[in-house]
Amino acid sequence: MQWTDEGIVLGARKHGETSVILELMTREHGRHLGLVHGGRSKSLQPVLQPGNSVHATWRARLDEHLGNFQVEGLDMRAAHLMGSPLALYGLATMAHLVRCLPERDPHEALYETLAVLVDHLDDPDLAPALFVRFELAMLAELGFGLDLSSCAATGARNDLIYVSPKSGRAVSAAAGEAYKDRLLRLPGFLIGQSRSNRPAEADIRDGFALTDFFLHQNVFDPRGQSAPEERARFVALATAEDL
């Protein structure tokens, strides 16, 4: 068995004295692990850092085997991402969420979202909104996508400012007025209503509150898990007014 693909490094753990087990999110083969012989060498260690993109060839005798990776660096982002606490917390949270996906299950659209995110993860103007969109994409890939296109009560497509915590659908201002204390806020940047590269801190907070609710309800709580601590730290940095 053999295939070649592009992948983003999620992490690597030591195996034996000189090797590592590398975890990639690949474009066509999903989240995939493989052994990298000599992965702890001086030449390979910088390549196998989280956030880097690599060209990977996987080989195994049988498909169900762990297999071996041969990798070459494509985009060595880690060098500059390591200098940003925002990026480091983001990378850790990103990897934690991607590990909720079944191994070897392809998610090409999510891979594209991930590639855009890691390119800008150290940019305080772009990373917060991109991360909210990534978490929404994760929910969709896990089967819990939100419908923000029209009002759940009236079908209207204008003045959408709430999300129902029960249905995950948008709700208009008029339809939600009587129930607004029980609804989640829908930030405008998620439905194309923001003209700024960086939405207001209040909108970013609303975005993370929205994804936090549905991640807990549909992903973390059913698995008996808590959100990673790195996510809270990322959100705190992402919503800081002087970031």
C-alpha positions in Angstrom: 0.0 0.0 0.0 1.3 3.5 -0.9 0.0 7.0 -1.4 1.4 10.5 -1.6 -0.4 13.6 -0.3 0.1 17.0 1.2 -0.4 17.4 5.0 -0.3 19.7 7.9 1.6 18.5 10.9 -0.6 18.1 14.0 2.1 16.6 16.3 4.7 14.0 16.7 5.6 11.8 19.6 8.8 9.9 20.3 9.1 6.3 19.3 12.3 4.4 20.2 15.6 6.2 20.3 15.5 7.9 16.9 12.0 7.8 15.4 8.7 9.5 15.9 5.1 8.7 15.2 3.9 11.6 13.0 0.3 12.8 13.0 -0.8 14.7 9.9 -4.1 16.2 8.6 -3.8 15.4 4.9 -5.8 16.8 2.0 -7.1 13.5 0.6 -6.5 10.9 3.4 -7.7 12.7 6.5 -6.0 12.5 9.8 -3.3 10.0 9.4 -0.4 8.6 11.5 2.8 7.0 10.5 6.3 6.2 11.7 9.1 8.4 10.6 12.5 6.7 10.9 15.1 9.2 12.1 12.4 11.7 12.9 14.4 13.0 15.8 17.4 13.9 13.7 18.6 17.5 13.4 17.5 17.6 9.8 14.0 16.3 10.3 13.0 17.8 13.7 12.4 21.3 12.3 10.2 19.8 9.5 8.0 17.8 11.9 6.9 20.8 14.0 3.1 21.5 14.4 1.8 23.9 11.8 4.2 23.0 9.0 3.0 21.7 5.7 4.8 18.7 4.3 4.8 16.5 1.2 4.3 13.0 2.6 4.5 9.5 1.2 3.0 6.7 3.3 3.8 3.1 2.8 2.6 -0.1 4.6 2.3 -3.8 3.7 -1.4 -3.7 4.7 -3.8 -0.8 4.8 -4.6 -1.3 8.5 -0.9 -1.1 9.5 0.6 2.0 11.1 2.9 2.4 8.1 5.9 4.6 7.5 6.0 8.2 6.4 8.7 9.8 4.2 8.3 13.6 4.4 9.7 16.8 2.8 9.0 20.3 4.1 6.7 22.5 2.0 5.8 25.5 4.1 7.9 25.8 7.3 5.5 28.0 9.2 6.5 26.7 12.7 9.6 28.9 12.9 7.5 32.1 13.1 4.4 30.7 14.7 6.5 29.6 17.7 7.1 33.3 18.5 3.4 34.0 18.9 1.5 32.8 22.1 -1.8 33.3 20.1 -0.5 30.9 17.4 0.8 28.3 19.9 -2.5 28.1 21.8 -4.3 28.1 18.5 -2.2 25.2 17.1 -2.8 23.1 20.3 -6.6 23.8 20.2 -6.7 23.1 16.5 -5.0 19.7 16.9 -7.3 18.7 19.8 -10.4 19.4 17.7 -9.1 17.7 14.6 -8.5 14.6 16.7 -12.2 14.4 17.2 -12.4 13.2 13.6 -12.1 9.5 12.8 -8.6 8.6 11.7 -8.2 8.2 7.9 -11.6 9.7 7.1 -11.1 12.3 4.3 -12.3 15.9 4.9 -10.9 17.9 2.0 -13.0 21.1 2.6 -11.9 21.1 6.2 -8.3 20.7 5.1 -8.6 23.9 3.0 -10.0 25.7 6.0 -7.2 24.5 8.1 -4.6 25.6 5.6 -5.9 29.1 5.5 -6.1 29.2 9.3 -2.5 28.1 9.9 -1.2 30.7 7.4 -2.7 33.5 9.5 -2.7 32.0 13.0 -0.2 34.6 14.3 -2.1 37.5 12.9 -4.3 39.1 15.6 -6.5 40.8 13.0 -7.3 37.7 11.1 -6.8 34.7 13.4 -9.8 35.1 15.8 -12.5 35.3 13.1 -10.8 32.5 11.1 -10.7 30.3 14.2 -14.4 30.8 14.8 -15.1 29.7 11.2 -12.8 26.7 11.6 -14.8 25.6 14.7 -18.0 26.0 12.8 -16.5 23.9 10.0 -15.4 21.2 12.5 -19.0 21.1 13.8 -20.3 20.6 10.3 -17.7 17.8 9.5 -18.8 16.0 12.7 -22.4 16.2 11.6 -23.5 19.1 13.8 -23.4 22.0 11.3 -25.4 25.2 12.0 -27.8 26.7 9.5 -27.2 30.4 9.5 -28.8 31.1 6.1 -32.4 32.0 7.2 -34.7 32.5 10.2 -35.9 29.2 11.7 -39.3 30.8 12.6 -40.1 32.9 9.5 -37.7 31.9 6.7 -36.5 35.5 6.5 -32.9 36.0 5.3 -32.5 39.5 6.7 -31.8 40.9 10.2 -30.5 37.6 11.5 -29.0 38.3 14.9 -29.7 35.1 17.0 -29.1 31.4 16.9 -31.4 28.9 18.5 -29.5 26.6 21.0 -32.0 23.8 20.2 -32.0 23.7 16.5 -28.7 25.5 15.6 -30.6 27.7 13.2 -30.5 31.5 12.8 -33.3 33.6 14.2 -34.3 37.1 13.1 -34.5 40.1 15.4 -38.2 40.3 15.2 -38.9 36.6 15.7 -36.4 36.3 18.5 -37.3 39.4 20.5 -39.6 37.6 22.9 -37.0 34.8 23.5 -33.7 36.8 23.2 -32.6 35.8 26.7 -32.6 32.2 25.7 -31.0 32.6 22.3 -27.3 32.8 21.3 -26.0 35.9 19.6 -25.1 35.6 15.9 -22.1 37.9 15.0 -22.5 39.6 11.7 -19.1 38.5 10.4 -20.3 34.9 10.1 -23.0 36.0 7.6 -21.0 38.5 5.6 -22.1 41.6 7.5 -18.6 42.8 8.7 -16.6 45.1 6.5 -13.5 44.9 8.7 -10.7 42.3 8.6 -11.0 42.2 12.3 -14.5 42.2 13.7 -15.2 44.0 17.0 -14.1 42.2 20.2 -17.8 41.8 21.2 -18.5 40.0 17.9 -15.5 37.7 18.3 -16.7 36.9 21.8 -20.1 36.1 20.5 -18.6 33.9 17.9 -16.6 31.9 20.3 -19.5 31.7 22.7 -21.6 30.3 19.8 -19.1 27.6 18.9 -18.3 26.8 22.5 -22.0 26.0 23.2 -22.3 23.6 20.3 -18.9 22.0 20.8 -19.8 21.2 24.4 -23.3 20.1 23.6 -22.5 17.9 20.6 -18.8 17.0 20.9 -17.2 17.3 24.3 -20.0 16.5 26.7 -21.2 13.3 24.9 -17.6 12.1 25.0 -17.1 13.0 28.7 -14.4 15.5 27.8 -13.7 19.1 28.6 -12.6 21.7 26.2 -8.8 21.9 26.1 -7.3 24.5 28.4 -5.4 26.0 25.4 -8.7 27.0 23.9 -9.6 29.3 26.8 -6.2 30.9 26.6 -6.5 31.4 22.9 -9.9 32.9 23.3 -8.6 35.3 26.0 -5.9 36.5 23.7 -8.1 36.6 20.7 -10.6 38.9 22.4 -8.1 41.1 24.2 -8.7 44.7 23.1 -5.0 45.5 23.0 -3.9 42.4 21.1 
